[in-house]
Amino acid sequence: MIYLDHAATSFPKPERVIRAVERCLREVAGSPGRGGHAGVLQANRLVFTARERAARLLGIGDAARVIFTSGATAAINVALRGTLRPGDHVLTTDMEHNAVARPLARLRRDGVEVGVVPHDPDAGRFAAALDAGRREGTRWLVVNHASNVNGQALDLEAIARWCEVSGVRLGVDAAQSAGLLPLDVDALGASWLACSGHKALHGPPGVGILAVGRGVQIEPLVRGGTGSHSESEEQPTELPEALEAGTPNTPGIAGLGEAIALVLEEGVSALHARAQALARQLESGLRAIDGVAVWGPGASERAVPVVSFTIVGEDPSLTATRLEDDWGMRLRVGLHCAPAAHRRLGTFPGGTLRASPGPTNAEVEIDGLIAAVTELAAEAR
Ligand SMILES: Cc1ncc(COP(=O)(O)O)c(C=O)c1O
């Protein structure tokens, strides 16, 4: 089996991540923040360590502003629902994942106004589009840092400068970039940034992060037990408790904490360089095949390793079935939960085949995919 679907979820998970999850399930006899016996203290330490590591990775000065969620989707929902009010105008891009697009569509029905600008890696063009889309009452810019359809990534530093000058607050969906591109929430002055734990951070599924900017207030979406201030019927206002009601996913957090330690040790830029070299190899190989259309980020330094393609005139799900049945290759097919991006690229509604290499893939696997697509494209001609 050749796994090329790391943008959906990374595989295989590192051995030490698996061991951390297992150790937590076997050995941690307590729930973090709930009481004070030895197992609780052990669980507290584990969650604290993971929070500190995440803060280091994401440039958050105070680890209390690291909120553990069930994934990027939950983090984005908490952030959008907890900050946007009727009458607010929010700018977003035309390459958003449904994790952003659907909550915004729902908020529109509550009176939030939404403007859409083209997702553009060129900082100057993007700023010009933001200037054109901005109006009185524009309070937020919510952007997909890196596209899960073609790997294209925005220049966050330039965007943060535009936000500061324009008095607009910034929210970032970093589901595809966390673990691959440098992120520094406090230096950016971003109000929030959402991460997946199970993609390029190499953690288990079911855990993610909402990084909250300095001084930012987010109204809780979920209220309940926090293990603190239990005498009050009000949700505590301090972070992280304010946004972490209910028993946390301690094994998931243990796995994510170990995964982030690994990312910090290996270094985001080394992990990115490895996977991105494979994506470049794939993109140029596919572009050389007659009858194959390719949507990749090209040579951009800032891109993430995601390449979409189709065999012209062939249903991509047929190609995906052949690649899996005849070559044992696992790729993602369809709209990848980002229909707007496909409208933009002209691949709606059929979608594309998406290959997303990870740092554990080998050049020979990429060569194998290029050879398989060459054969299938020749058959289709
Ligand atoms: C750009 C983008 N945003 C959000 C998500 C949702 O992430 P999660 O699975 O952690 O909820 C994904 C996952 O595919 C994604 O690619």
The ligand as an SDF file (V2000), in Angstrom:
LIG
                    3D

 16 16  0  0  0  0  0  0  0  0999 V2000
   -8.1620   23.5680    5.1290 C   0  0  0  0  0  0  0  0  0  0  0  0
   -8.8510   22.6960    6.1350 C   0  0  0  0  0  0  0  0  0  0  0  0
   -9.5620   23.2560    7.1380 N   0  0  0  0  0  0  0  0  0  0  0  0
  -10.1750   22.4990    8.0790 C   0  0  0  0  0  0  0  0  0  0  0  0
  -10.1250   21.1340    8.0560 C   0  0  0  0  0  0  0  0  0  0  0  0
  -10.8110   20.3360    9.1320 C   0  0  0  0  0  0  0  0  0  0  0  0
   -9.8930   19.7590   10.0130 O   0  0  0  0  0  0  0  0  0  0  0  0
  -10.3050   18.6900   11.1430 P   0  0  0  0  0  0  0  0  0  0  0  0
  -10.3350   17.3760   10.4670 O   0  0  0  0  0  0  0  0  0  0  0  0
   -9.1850   18.7640   12.1390 O   0  0  0  0  0  0  0  0  0  0  0  0
  -11.5880   19.1290   11.7190 O   0  0  0  0  0  0  0  0  0  0  0  0
   -9.4180   20.4950    7.0350 C   0  0  0  0  0  0  0  0  0  0  0  0
   -9.3890   19.0090    6.9560 C   0  0  0  0  0  0  0  0  0  0  0  0
   -9.4540   18.4220    5.9170 O   0  0  0  0  0  0  0  0  0  0  0  0
   -8.7520   21.3000    6.0540 C   0  0  0  0  0  0  0  0  0  0  0  0
   -8.0700   20.7360    5.0560 O   0  0  0  0  0  0  0  0  0  0  0  0
  1  2  1  0
  2  3  1  0
  2 15  2  0
  3  4  2  0
  4  5  1  0
  5  6  1  0
  5 12  2  0
  6  7  1  0
  7  8  1  0
  8  9  2  0
  8 10  1  0
  8 11  1  0
 12 13  1  0
 12 15  1  0
 13 14  2  0
 15 16  1  0
M  END
$$$$
